[in-house]
């Protein structure tokens, strides 16, 4: 069975905005779309990414992203269990609620890694987390995923 990973919003935004080191995020997304990795996405991540498209009046791109996400990712809704875990994470770490929900979704989905650029999440959350660069260099190359 392939490795199961959850992606934070900033992984998608890095590619969309061609931010520094976005190539690492792109490799991960491409590997999910090629079914080499199993991708998990919180509905919060979907909403956060779509905001940028709608702000830029790019509803066609928003629809394409949403449809692609539904095809390639296991979507994790905010259930009672997720909400309770998120509240506990928020209370213990003081990170923003959307980040707590994304983290809780990763725990509920039992992912191998939560991939994020967010240093607060990487330091404070009790789930296996890693940056896109480290994931590509330390995990994907080692396991011959790429």
N, CA, C and O atoms as a GROMACS GRO file, in nm:
protein
  584
    1UNK      N    1   0.085  -0.120   0.000
    1UNK     CA    2   0.000   0.000   0.000
    1UNK      C    3   0.089   0.125   0.000
    1UNK      O    4   0.192   0.129   0.066
    2UNK      N    5   0.046   0.224  -0.074
    2UNK     CA    6   0.128   0.345  -0.083
    2UNK      C    7   0.116   0.430   0.043
    2UNK      O    8   0.023   0.415   0.123
    3UNK      N    9   0.211   0.518   0.058
    3UNK     CA   10   0.214   0.608   0.171
    3UNK      C   11   0.097   0.706   0.162
    3UNK      O   12   0.062   0.754   0.054
    4UNK      N   13   0.038   0.735   0.278
    4UNK     CA   14  -0.077   0.825   0.285
    4UNK      C   15  -0.032   0.958   0.343
    4UNK      O   16   0.024   0.964   0.453
    5UNK      N   17  -0.056   1.067   0.267
    5UNK     CA   18  -0.011   1.199   0.311
    5UNK      C   19  -0.125   1.300   0.306
    5UNK      O   20  -0.212   1.294   0.219
    6UNK      N   21  -0.121   1.392   0.399
    6UNK     CA   22  -0.215   1.503   0.404
    6UNK      C   23  -0.137   1.630   0.369
    6UNK      O   24  -0.028   1.652   0.420
    7UNK      N   25  -0.194   1.712   0.283
    7UNK     CA   26  -0.126   1.834   0.241
    7UNK      C   27  -0.193   1.957   0.302
    7UNK      O   28  -0.315   1.971   0.298
    8UNK      N   29  -0.111   2.045   0.356
    8UNK     CA   30  -0.160   2.172   0.409
    8UNK      C   31  -0.185   2.267   0.291
    8UNK      O   32  -0.133   2.247   0.181
    9UNK      N   33  -0.263   2.368   0.315
    9UNK     CA   34  -0.299   2.466   0.212
    9UNK      C   35  -0.175   2.525   0.145
    9UNK      O   36  -0.173   2.545   0.024
   10UNK      N   37  -0.072   2.554   0.224
   10UNK     CA   38   0.046   2.621   0.169
   10UNK      C   39   0.121   2.538   0.065
   10UNK      O   40   0.197   2.593  -0.014
   11UNK      N   41   0.100   2.407   0.064
   11UNK     CA   42   0.163   2.322  -0.038
   11UNK      C   43   0.103   2.354  -0.175
   11UNK      O   44   0.175   2.366  -0.274
   12UNK      N   45  -0.029   2.367  -0.180
   12UNK     CA   46  -0.097   2.399  -0.306
   12UNK      C   47  -0.068   2.544  -0.348
   12UNK      O   48  -0.046   2.572  -0.466
   13UNK      N   49  -0.067   2.634  -0.250
   13UNK     CA   50  -0.042   2.775  -0.281
   13UNK      C   51   0.100   2.798  -0.331
   13UNK      O   52   0.124   2.886  -0.414
   14UNK      N   53   0.195   2.720  -0.281
   14UNK     CA   54   0.333   2.733  -0.327
   14UNK      C   55   0.341   2.706  -0.478
   14UNK      O   56   0.412   2.776  -0.550
   15UNK      N   57   0.268   2.605  -0.524
   15UNK     CA   58   0.268   2.572  -0.666
   15UNK      C   59   0.190   2.677  -0.745
   15UNK      O   60   0.237   2.725  -0.848
   16UNK      N   61   0.072   2.713  -0.695
   16UNK     CA   62  -0.013   2.811  -0.764
   16UNK      C   63   0.062   2.944  -0.785
   16UNK      O   64   0.053   3.005  -0.891
   17UNK      N   65   0.135   2.986  -0.682
   17UNK     CA   66   0.203   3.116  -0.685
   17UNK      C   67   0.351   3.106  -0.724
   17UNK      O   68   0.423   3.207  -0.724
   18UNK      N   69   0.396   2.985  -0.755
   18UNK     CA   70   0.537   2.961  -0.791
   18UNK      C   71   0.633   3.023  -0.688
   18UNK      O   72   0.726   3.097  -0.723
   19UNK      N   73   0.608   2.990  -0.562
   19UNK     CA   74   0.690   3.040  -0.453
   19UNK      C   75   0.825   2.968  -0.451
   19UNK      O   76   0.841   2.865  -0.517
   20UNK      N   77   0.923   3.020  -0.376
   20UNK     CA   78   1.053   2.953  -0.368
   20UNK      C   79   1.036   2.806  -0.328
   20UNK      O   80   0.958   2.774  -0.239
   21UNK      N   81   1.111   2.720  -0.394
   21UNK     CA   82   1.110   2.576  -0.368
   21UNK      C   83   0.974   2.511  -0.398
   21UNK      O   84   0.945   2.403  -0.346
   22UNK      N   85   0.891   2.575  -0.481
   22UNK     CA   86   0.761   2.517  -0.514
   22UNK      C   87   0.773   2.383  -0.586
   22UNK      O   88   0.679   2.304  -0.587
   23UNK      N   89   0.890   2.357  -0.647
   23UNK     CA   90   0.910   2.232  -0.721
   23UNK      C   91   0.889   2.110  -0.631
   23UNK      O   92   0.841   2.007  -0.678
   24UNK      N   93   0.924   2.122  -0.504
   24UNK     CA   94   0.906   2.011  -0.411
   24UNK      C   95   0.757   1.983  -0.391
   24UNK      O   96   0.713   1.867  -0.393
   25UNK      N   97   0.680   2.088  -0.372
   25UNK     CA   98   0.536   2.072  -0.356
   25UNK      C   99   0.475   2.013  -0.483
   25UNK      O  100   0.388   1.926  -0.476
   26UNK      N  101   0.521   2.058  -0.598
   26UNK     CA  102   0.469   2.008  -0.726
   26UNK      C  103   0.498   1.860  -0.742
   26UNK      O  104   0.413   1.785  -0.789
   27UNK      N  105   0.618   1.815  -0.702
   27UNK     CA  106   0.652   1.673  -0.711
   27UNK      C  107   0.557   1.589  -0.627
   27UNK      O  108   0.515   1.481  -0.669
   28UNK      N  109   0.523   1.638  -0.509
   28UNK     CA  110   0.433   1.565  -0.420
   28UNK      C  111   0.294   1.558  -0.482
   28UNK      O  112   0.233   1.451  -0.487
   29UNK      N  113   0.243   1.671  -0.528
   29UNK     CA  114   0.110   1.676  -0.590
   29UNK      C  115   0.106   1.585  -0.714
   29UNK      O  116   0.010   1.511  -0.733
   30UNK      N  117   0.209   1.592  -0.797
   30UNK     CA  118   0.215   1.506  -0.916
   30UNK      C  119   0.216   1.358  -0.877
   30UNK      O  120   0.154   1.276  -0.944
   31UNK      N  121   0.287   1.323  -0.770
   31UNK     CA  122   0.293   1.184  -0.726
   31UNK      C  123   0.158   1.135  -0.676
   31UNK      O  124   0.124   1.018  -0.691
   32UNK      N  125   0.080   1.225  -0.616
   32UNK     CA  126  -0.056   1.189  -0.574
   32UNK      C  127  -0.143   1.168  -0.697
   32UNK      O  128  -0.217   1.070  -0.705
   33UNK      N  129  -0.135   1.259  -0.792
   33UNK     CA  130  -0.216   1.247  -0.914
   33UNK      C  131  -0.177   1.124  -0.996
   33UNK      O  132  -0.260   1.069  -1.068
   34UNK      N  133  -0.050   1.080  -0.985
   34UNK     CA  134  -0.003   0.960  -1.055
   34UNK      C  135  -0.025   0.833  -0.971
   34UNK      O  136   0.016   0.724  -1.011
   35UNK      N  137  -0.091   0.849  -0.855
   35UNK     CA  138  -0.126   0.737  -0.766
   35UNK      C  139  -0.003   0.668  -0.705
   35UNK      O  140  -0.010   0.551  -0.667
   36UNK      N  141   0.108   0.740  -0.694
   36UNK     CA  142   0.226   0.687  -0.626
   36UNK      C  143   0.218   0.714  -0.476
   36UNK      O  144   0.281   0.645  -0.396
   37UNK      N  145   0.141   0.814  -0.440
   37UNK     CA  146   0.112   0.848  -0.301
   37UNK      C  147  -0.039   0.857  -0.287
   37UNK      O  148  -0.109   0.893  -0.382
   38UNK      N  149  -0.089   0.826  -0.168
   38UNK     CA  150  -0.232   0.843  -0.141
   38UNK      C  151  -0.251   0.979  -0.075
   38UNK      O  152  -0.195   1.005   0.032
   39UNK      N  153  -0.329   1.066  -0.137
   39UNK     CA  154  -0.348   1.201  -0.087
   39UNK      C  155  -0.476   1.217  -0.007
   39UNK      O  156  -0.580   1.162  -0.041
   40UNK      N  157  -0.464   1.293   0.101
   40UNK     CA  158  -0.577   1.326   0.188
   40UNK      C  159  -0.585   1.478   0.194
   40UNK      O  160  -0.483   1.547   0.203
   41UNK      N  161  -0.707   1.530   0.188
   41UNK     CA  162  -0.726   1.675   0.194
   41UNK      C  163  -0.843   1.708   0.286
   41UNK      O  164  -0.953   1.657   0.269
   42UNK      N  165  -0.817   1.794   0.382
   42UNK     CA  166  -0.925   1.847   0.464
   42UNK      C  167  -1.011   1.940   0.379
   42UNK      O  168  -0.960   2.011   0.292
   43UNK      N  169  -1.141   1.939   0.404
   43UNK     CA  170  -1.227   2.032   0.331
   43UNK      C  171  -1.188   2.177   0.362
   43UNK      O  172  -1.219   2.267   0.284
   44UNK      N  173  -1.122   2.200   0.474
   44UNK     CA  174  -1.072   2.334   0.507
   44UNK      C  175  -0.964   2.375   0.407
   44UNK      O  176  -0.961   2.490   0.362
   45UNK      N  177  -0.875   2.283   0.371
   45UNK     CA  178  -0.771   2.312   0.271
   45UNK      C  179  -0.837   2.347   0.139
   45UNK      O  180  -0.799   2.445   0.074
   46UNK      N  181  -0.935   2.268   0.099
   46UNK     CA  182  -1.006   2.296  -0.026
   46UNK      C  183  -1.063   2.438  -0.024
   46UNK      O  184  -1.046   2.514  -0.119
   47UNK      N  185  -1.132   2.472   0.085
   47UNK     CA  186  -1.193   2.605   0.096
   47UNK      C  187  -1.087   2.715   0.091
   47UNK      O  188  -1.105   2.816   0.024
   48UNK      N  189  -0.976   2.696   0.164
   48UNK     CA  190  -0.872   2.799   0.167
   48UNK      C  191  -0.810   2.821   0.029
   48UNK      O  192  -0.782   2.935  -0.009
   49UNK      N  193  -0.786   2.714  -0.046
   49UNK     CA  194  -0.729   2.729  -0.180
   49UNK      C  195  -0.829   2.797  -0.273
   49UNK      O  196  -0.791   2.884  -0.352
   50UNK      N  197  -0.956   2.760  -0.263
   50UNK     CA  198  -1.058   2.817  -0.352
   50UNK      C  199  -1.077   2.967  -0.330
   50UNK      O  200  -1.112   3.039  -0.423
   51UNK      N  201  -1.054   3.015  -0.208
   51UNK     CA  202  -1.069   3.157  -0.178
   51UNK      C  203  -0.988   3.242  -0.276
   51UNK      O  204  -1.039   3.340  -0.330
   52UNK      N  205  -0.863   3.205  -0.298
   52UNK     CA  206  -0.777   3.282  -0.388
   52UNK      C  207  -0.831   3.288  -0.530
   52UNK      O  208  -0.825   3.392  -0.595
   53UNK      N  209  -0.883   3.176  -0.578
   53UNK     CA  210  -0.941   3.175  -0.712
   53UNK      C  211  -1.061   3.269  -0.719
   53UNK      O  212  -1.075   3.347  -0.814
   54UNK      N  213  -1.148   3.260  -0.620
   54UNK     CA  214  -1.268   3.344  -0.621
   54UNK      C  215  -1.234   3.492  -0.604
   54UNK      O  216  -1.298   3.578  -0.665
   55UNK      N  217  -1.134   3.523  -0.521
   55UNK     CA  218  -1.093   3.663  -0.505
   55UNK      C  219  -1.042   3.721  -0.637
   55UNK      O  220  -1.059   3.840  -0.664
   56UNK      N  221  -0.980   3.637  -0.718
   56UNK     CA  222  -0.928   3.680  -0.847
   56UNK      C  223  -1.028   3.660  -0.961
   56UNK      O  224  -0.992   3.667  -1.079
   57UNK      N  225  -1.152   3.634  -0.924
   57UNK     CA  226  -1.259   3.614  -1.024
   57UNK      C  227  -1.224   3.502  -1.122
   57UNK      O  228  -1.250   3.512  -1.242
   58UNK      N  229  -1.163   3.395  -1.069
   58UNK     CA  230  -1.123   3.280  -1.151
   58UNK      C  231  -1.209   3.158  -1.116
   58UNK      O  232  -1.156   3.055  -1.075
   59UNK      N  233  -1.339   3.171  -1.134
   59UNK     CA  234  -1.428   3.061  -1.094
   59UNK      C  235  -1.407   2.936  -1.178
   59UNK      O  236  -1.428   2.825  -1.128
   60UNK      N  237  -1.365   2.949  -1.304
   60UNK     CA  238  -1.335   2.830  -1.385
   60UNK      C  239  -1.218   2.752  -1.325
   60UNK      O  240  -1.222   2.629  -1.316
   61UNK      N  241  -1.114   2.825  -1.284
   61UNK     CA  242  -0.998   2.759  -1.221
   61UNK      C  243  -1.038   2.698  -1.087
   61UNK      O  244  -0.990   2.591  -1.050
   62UNK      N  245  -1.125   2.766  -1.014
   62UNK     CA  246  -1.174   2.713  -0.886
   62UNK      C  247  -1.247   2.581  -0.909
   62UNK      O  248  -1.224   2.485  -0.836
   63UNK      N  249  -1.333   2.577  -1.008
   63UNK     CA  250  -1.408   2.454  -1.037
   63UNK      C  251  -1.314   2.342  -1.082
   63UNK      O  252  -1.333   2.227  -1.042
   64UNK      N  253  -1.214   2.375  -1.163
   64UNK     CA  254  -1.118   2.273  -1.207
   64UNK      C  255  -1.039   2.218  -1.089
   64UNK      O  256  -1.019   2.097  -1.077
   65UNK      N  257  -0.995   2.308  -0.999
   65UNK     CA  258  -0.920   2.263  -0.882
   65UNK      C  259  -1.007   2.173  -0.795
   65UNK      O  260  -0.962   2.067  -0.751
   66UNK      N  261  -1.131   2.214  -0.770
   66UNK     CA  262  -1.221   2.135  -0.685
   66UNK      C  263  -1.247   1.997  -0.746
   66UNK      O  264  -1.243   1.896  -0.676
   67UNK      N  265  -1.272   1.993  -0.876
   67UNK     CA  266  -1.298   1.864  -0.941
   67UNK      C  267  -1.175   1.774  -0.938
   67UNK      O  268  -1.186   1.653  -0.915
   68UNK      N  269  -1.059   1.832  -0.960
   68UNK     CA  270  -0.934   1.756  -0.955
   68UNK      C  271  -0.909   1.704  -0.814
   68UNK      O  272  -0.864   1.590  -0.795
   69UNK      N  273  -0.937   1.787  -0.715
   69UNK     CA  274  -0.920   1.746  -0.575
   69UNK      C  275  -1.010   1.628  -0.542
   69UNK      O  276  -0.966   1.533  -0.477
   70UNK      N  277  -1.134   1.634  -0.586
   70UNK     CA  278  -1.228   1.524  -0.558
   70UNK      C  279  -1.185   1.394  -0.625
   70UNK      O  280  -1.209   1.286  -0.571
   71UNK      N  281  -1.122   1.404  -0.740
   71UNK     CA  282  -1.074   1.284  -0.811
   71UNK      C  283  -0.950   1.223  -0.747
   71UNK      O  284  -0.933   1.101  -0.748
   72UNK      N  285  -0.863   1.306  -0.693
   72UNK     CA  286  -0.731   1.260  -0.651
   72UNK      C  287  -0.708   1.249  -0.500
   72UNK      O  288  -0.609   1.191  -0.457
   73UNK      N  289  -0.798   1.303  -0.421
   73UNK     CA  290  -0.777   1.306  -0.276
   73UNK      C  291  -0.896   1.248  -0.202
   73UNK      O  292  -1.011   1.260  -0.244
   74UNK      N  293  -0.865   1.184  -0.090
   74UNK     CA  294  -0.970   1.146   0.005
   74UNK      C  295  -1.004   1.273   0.081
   74UNK      O  296  -0.919   1.330   0.150
   75UNK      N  297  -1.128   1.318   0.068
   75UNK     CA  298  -1.168   1.443   0.134
   75UNK      C  299  -1.209   1.411   0.279
   75UNK      O  300  -1.286   1.318   0.303
   76UNK      N  301  -1.157   1.488   0.372
   76UNK     CA  302  -1.188   1.470   0.514
   76UNK      C  303  -1.277   1.584   0.559
   76UNK      O  304  -1.235   1.700   0.566
   77UNK      N  305  -1.402   1.550   0.589
   77UNK     CA  306  -1.499   1.649   0.637
   77UNK      C  307  -1.476   1.679   0.785
   77UNK      O  308  -1.410   1.602   0.855
   78UNK      N  309  -1.530   1.789   0.830
   78UNK     CA  310  -1.522   1.824   0.972
   78UNK      C  311  -1.638   1.753   1.043
   78UNK      O  312  -1.751   1.801   1.044
   79UNK      N  313  -1.606   1.639   1.101
   79UNK     CA  314  -1.703   1.561   1.178
   79UNK      C  315  -1.694   1.602   1.325
   79UNK      O  316  -1.610   1.684   1.362
   80UNK      N  317  -1.779   1.546   1.406
   80UNK     CA  318  -1.773   1.573   1.550
   80UNK      C  319  -1.637   1.532   1.606
   80UNK      O  320  -1.577   1.607   1.684
   81UNK      N  321  -1.587   1.415   1.566
   81UNK     CA  322  -1.456   1.369   1.612
   81UNK      C  323  -1.345   1.466   1.572
   81UNK      O  324  -1.258   1.500   1.653
   82UNK      N  325  -1.348   1.511   1.448
   82UNK     CA  326  -1.247   1.605   1.399
   82UNK      C  327  -1.257   1.738   1.474
   82UNK      O  328  -1.155   1.795   1.512
   83UNK      N  329  -1.379   1.786   1.493
   83UNK     CA  330  -1.400   1.913   1.564
   83UNK      C  331  -1.347   1.906   1.707
   83UNK      O  332  -1.284   2.000   1.756
   84UNK      N  333  -1.372   1.794   1.774
   84UNK     CA  334  -1.325   1.780   1.912
   84UNK      C  335  -1.172   1.775   1.918
   84UNK      O  336  -1.111   1.839   2.003
   85UNK      N  337  -1.111   1.699   1.827
   85UNK     CA  338  -0.964   1.693   1.824
   85UNK      C  339  -0.906   1.830   1.791
   85UNK      O  340  -0.806   1.872   1.851
   86UNK      N  341  -0.968   1.901   1.697
   86UNK     CA  342  -0.921   2.034   1.659
   86UNK      C  343  -0.930   2.131   1.777
   86UNK      O  344  -0.838   2.210   1.800
   87UNK      N  345  -1.038   2.125   1.851
   87UNK     CA  346  -1.055   2.212   1.967
   87UNK      C  347  -0.946   2.185   2.071
   87UNK      O  348  -0.891   2.278   2.130
   88UNK      N  349  -0.916   2.057   2.092
   88UNK     CA  350  -0.812   2.020   2.188
   88UNK      C  351  -0.675   2.070   2.140
   88UNK      O  352  -0.598   2.125   2.219
   89UNK      N  353  -0.646   2.051   2.011
   89UNK     CA  354  -0.518   2.098   1.955
   89UNK      C  355  -0.507   2.250   1.970
   89UNK      O  356  -0.403   2.302   2.010
   90UNK      N  357  -0.614   2.320   1.938
   90UNK     CA  358  -0.615   2.467   1.948
   90UNK      C  359  -0.593   2.512   2.092
   90UNK      O  360  -0.516   2.604   2.117
   91UNK      N  361  -0.661   2.446   2.185
   91UNK     CA  362  -0.648   2.482   2.327
   91UNK      C  363  -0.506   2.458   2.378
   91UNK      O  364  -0.454   2.536   2.458
   92UNK      N  365  -0.443   2.350   2.330
   92UNK     CA  366  -0.310   2.314   2.379
   92UNK      C  367  -0.196   2.390   2.310
   92UNK      O  368  -0.090   2.409   2.370
   93UNK      N  369  -0.217   2.433   2.186
   93UNK     CA  370  -0.105   2.490   2.110
   93UNK      C  371  -0.125   2.636   2.072
   93UNK      O  372  -0.030   2.706   2.038
   94UNK      N  373  -0.249   2.683   2.077
   94UNK     CA  374  -0.284   2.819   2.039
   94UNK      C  375  -0.260   2.849   1.891
   94UNK      O  376  -0.246   2.966   1.853
   95UNK      N  377  -0.256   2.745   1.806
   95UNK     CA  378  -0.248   2.771   1.662
   95UNK      C  379  -0.387   2.810   1.613
   95UNK      O  380  -0.486   2.788   1.683
   96UNK      N  381  -0.395   2.867   1.494
   96UNK     CA  382  -0.523   2.910   1.439
   96UNK      C  383  -0.615   2.790   1.419
   96UNK      O  384  -0.570   2.680   1.390
   97UNK      N  385  -0.745   2.814   1.434
   97UNK     CA  386  -0.842   2.706   1.423
   97UNK      C  387  -0.835   2.632   1.290
   97UNK      O  388  -0.839   2.509   1.291
   98UNK      N  389  -0.824   2.699   1.174
   98UNK     CA  390  -0.813   2.621   1.049
   98UNK      C  391  -0.693   2.525   1.050
   98UNK      O  392  -0.704   2.412   1.002
   99UNK      N  393  -0.580   2.570   1.105
   99UNK     CA  394  -0.462   2.482   1.114
   99UNK      C  395  -0.488   2.365   1.209
   99UNK      O  396  -0.443   2.253   1.184
  100UNK      N  397  -0.559   2.392   1.317
  100UNK     CA  398  -0.594   2.285   1.411
  100UNK      C  399  -0.687   2.183   1.345
  100UNK      O  400  -0.674   2.063   1.368
  101UNK      N  401  -0.781   2.230   1.263
  101UNK     CA  402  -0.873   2.140   1.192
  101UNK      C  403  -0.796   2.056   1.090
  101UNK      O  404  -0.820   1.936   1.078
  102UNK      N  405  -0.705   2.118   1.017
  102UNK     CA  406  -0.624   2.044   0.919
  102UNK      C  407  -0.540   1.938   0.990
  102UNK      O  408  -0.529   1.825   0.943
  103UNK      N  409  -0.483   1.973   1.103
  103UNK     CA  410  -0.403   1.878   1.181
  103UNK      C  411  -0.490   1.765   1.234
  103UNK      O  412  -0.452   1.648   1.227
  104UNK      N  413  -0.607   1.800   1.288
  104UNK     CA  414  -0.699   1.698   1.340
  104UNK      C  415  -0.747   1.606   1.228
  104UNK      O  416  -0.760   1.486   1.248
  105UNK      N  417  -0.772   1.662   1.112
  105UNK     CA  418  -0.813   1.580   0.997
  105UNK      C  419  -0.705   1.479   0.961
  105UNK      O  420  -0.735   1.365   0.925
  106UNK      N  421  -0.580   1.521   0.971
  106UNK     CA  422  -0.468   1.431   0.942
  106UNK      C  423  -0.462   1.317   1.042
  106UNK      O  424  -0.432   1.203   1.006
  107UNK      N  425  -0.489   1.348   1.167
  107UNK     CA  426  -0.490   1.245   1.272
  107UNK      C  427  -0.604   1.147   1.248
  107UNK      O  428  -0.585   1.026   1.252
  108UNK      N  429  -0.724   1.200   1.223
  108UNK     CA  430  -0.842   1.116   1.201
  108UNK      C  431  -0.821   1.025   1.079
  108UNK      O  432  -0.861   0.909   1.080
  109UNK      N  433  -0.759   1.078   0.974
  109UNK     CA  434  -0.736   1.000   0.851
  109UNK      C  435  -0.618   0.903   0.864
  109UNK      O  436  -0.593   0.824   0.774
  110UNK      N  437  -0.548   0.909   0.976
  110UNK     CA  438  -0.434   0.821   1.004
  110UNK      C  439  -0.329   0.827   0.892
  110UNK      O  440  -0.287   0.724   0.839
  111UNK      N  441  -0.288   0.950   0.860
  111UNK     CA  442  -0.188   0.967   0.754
  111UNK      C  443  -0.049   0.933   0.806
  111UNK      O  444  -0.023   0.933   0.926
  112UNK      N  445   0.040   0.903   0.712
  112UNK     CA  446   0.180   0.880   0.748
  112UNK      C  447   0.250   1.013   0.777
  112UNK      O  448   0.335   1.021   0.866
  113UNK      N  449   0.213   1.117   0.699
  113UNK     CA  450   0.273   1.249   0.717
  113UNK      C  451   0.173   1.359   0.687
  113UNK      O  452   0.089   1.346   0.598
  114UNK      N  453   0.184   1.468   0.762
  114UNK     CA  454   0.120   1.595   0.728
  114UNK      C  455   0.231   1.680   0.667
  114UNK      O  456   0.331   1.710   0.733
  115UNK      N  457   0.213   1.720   0.541
  115UNK     CA  458   0.316   1.797   0.471
  115UNK      C  459   0.276   1.944   0.473
  115UNK      O  460   0.168   1.980   0.426
  116UNK      N  461   0.364   2.027   0.527
  116UNK     CA  462   0.333   2.169   0.545
  116UNK      C  463   0.461   2.253   0.542
  116UNK      O  464   0.569   2.205   0.578
  117UNK      N  465   0.447   2.378   0.500
  117UNK     CA  466   0.555   2.476   0.509
  117UNK      C  467   0.546   2.556   0.640
  117UNK      O  468   0.640   2.626   0.676
  118UNK      N  469   0.436   2.544   0.709
  118UNK     CA  470   0.406   2.625   0.828
  118UNK      C  471   0.490   2.577   0.947
  118UNK      O  472   0.468   2.467   0.999
  119UNK      N  473   0.583   2.660   0.989
  119UNK     CA  474   0.672   2.622   1.098
  119UNK      C  475   0.598   2.602   1.230
  119UNK      O  476   0.639   2.518   1.311
  120UNK      N  477   0.491   2.677   1.254
  120UNK     CA  478   0.414   2.659   1.378
  120UNK      C  479   0.353   2.520   1.382
  120UNK      O  480   0.359   2.451   1.484
  121UNK      N  481   0.294   2.479   1.270
  121UNK     CA  482   0.237   2.344   1.265
  121UNK      C  483   0.348   2.240   1.279
  121UNK      O  484   0.333   2.143   1.353
  122UNK      N  485   0.457   2.261   1.209
  122UNK     CA  486   0.566   2.163   1.212
  122UNK      C  487   0.622   2.146   1.352
  122UNK      O  488   0.669   2.037   1.387
  123UNK      N  489   0.620   2.250   1.433
  123UNK     CA  490   0.677   2.242   1.567
  123UNK      C  491   0.577   2.194   1.672
  123UNK      O  492   0.615   2.122   1.764
  124UNK      N  493   0.450   2.234   1.660
  124UNK     CA  494   0.359   2.218   1.772
  124UNK      C  495   0.265   2.098   1.766
  124UNK      O  496   0.214   2.056   1.870
  125UNK      N  497   0.240   2.042   1.650
  125UNK     CA  498   0.135   1.942   1.636
  125UNK      C  499   0.190   1.802   1.657
  125UNK      O  500   0.298   1.768   1.608
  126UNK      N  501   0.115   1.721   1.731
  126UNK     CA  502   0.156   1.585   1.763
  126UNK      C  503   0.110   1.488   1.654
  126UNK      O  504   0.029   1.398   1.680
  127UNK      N  505   0.162   1.506   1.535
  127UNK     CA  506   0.139   1.415   1.423
  127UNK      C  507   0.268   1.419   1.343
  127UNK      O  508   0.337   1.521   1.343
  128UNK      N  509   0.301   1.312   1.274
  128UNK     CA  510   0.424   1.312   1.195
  128UNK      C  511   0.412   1.416   1.085
  128UNK      O  512   0.329   1.404   0.996
  129UNK      N  513   0.495   1.518   1.092
  129UNK     CA  514   0.486   1.627   0.994
  129UNK      C  515   0.623   1.655   0.936
  129UNK      O  516   0.727   1.626   0.995
  130UNK      N  517   0.620   1.715   0.815
  130UNK     CA  518   0.745   1.734   0.742
  130UNK      C  519   0.724   1.843   0.637
  130UNK      O  520   0.612   1.862   0.588
  131UNK      N  521   0.829   1.912   0.602
  131UNK     CA  522   0.820   2.014   0.496
  131UNK      C  523   0.821   1.944   0.360
  131UNK      O  524   0.868   1.831   0.349
  132UNK      N  525   0.770   2.010   0.255
  132UNK     CA  526   0.774   1.949   0.121
  132UNK      C  527   0.917   1.912   0.078
  132UNK      O  528   0.940   1.803   0.024
  133UNK      N  529   1.012   2.001   0.102
  133UNK     CA  530   1.151   1.975   0.063
  133UNK      C  531   1.205   1.851   0.133
  133UNK      O  532   1.263   1.763   0.069
  134UNK      N  533   1.186   1.844   0.265
  134UNK     CA  534   1.235   1.728   0.340
  134UNK      C  535   1.163   1.600   0.298
  134UNK      O  536   1.225   1.494   0.291
  135UNK      N  537   1.034   1.609   0.269
  135UNK     CA  538   0.960   1.491   0.226
  135UNK      C  539   1.017   1.436   0.095
  135UNK      O  540   1.039   1.316   0.081
  136UNK      N  541   1.040   1.525  -0.001
  136UNK     CA  542   1.094   1.481  -0.131
  136UNK      C  543   1.235   1.426  -0.113
  136UNK      O  544   1.267   1.318  -0.165
  137UNK      N  545   1.320   1.499  -0.040
  137UNK     CA  546   1.461   1.459  -0.030
  137UNK      C  547   1.483   1.340   0.063
  137UNK      O  548   1.570   1.256   0.036
  138UNK      N  549   1.407   1.330   0.172
  138UNK     CA  550   1.433   1.226   0.271
  138UNK      C  551   1.342   1.105   0.259
  138UNK      O  552   1.382   0.994   0.296
  139UNK      N  553   1.221   1.123   0.207
  139UNK     CA  554   1.125   1.012   0.202
  139UNK      C  555   1.107   0.960   0.060
  139UNK      O  556   1.125   0.841   0.034
  140UNK      N  557   1.071   1.048  -0.032
  140UNK     CA  558   1.041   1.003  -0.168
  140UNK      C  559   1.164   0.947  -0.238
  140UNK      O  560   1.156   0.843  -0.303
  141UNK      N  561   1.277   1.014  -0.226
  141UNK     CA  562   1.398   0.965  -0.293
  141UNK      C  563   1.445   0.834  -0.230
  141UNK      O  564   1.491   0.745  -0.300
  142UNK      N  565   1.433   0.824  -0.099
  142UNK     CA  566   1.475   0.702  -0.028
  142UNK      C  567   1.388   0.583  -0.069
  142UNK      O  568   1.438   0.472  -0.088
  143UNK      N  569   1.257   0.607  -0.082
  143UNK     CA  570   1.163   0.499  -0.115
  143UNK      C  571   1.142   0.483  -0.266
  143UNK      O  572   1.055   0.408  -0.309
  144UNK      N  573   1.222   0.555  -0.344
  144UNK     CA  574   1.212   0.549  -0.491
  144UNK      C  575   1.072   0.582  -0.542
  144UNK      O  576   1.026   0.521  -0.639
  145UNK      N  577   1.006   0.678  -0.479
  145UNK     CA  578   0.875   0.722  -0.526
  145UNK      C  579   0.894   0.811  -0.648
  145UNK      O  580   0.805   0.819  -0.734
  146UNK      N  581   1.009   0.879  -0.656
  146UNK     CA  582   1.034   0.966  -0.773
  146UNK      C  583   1.146   0.911  -0.858
  146UNK      O  584   1.181   0.970  -0.960
   0.00000   0.00000   0.00000
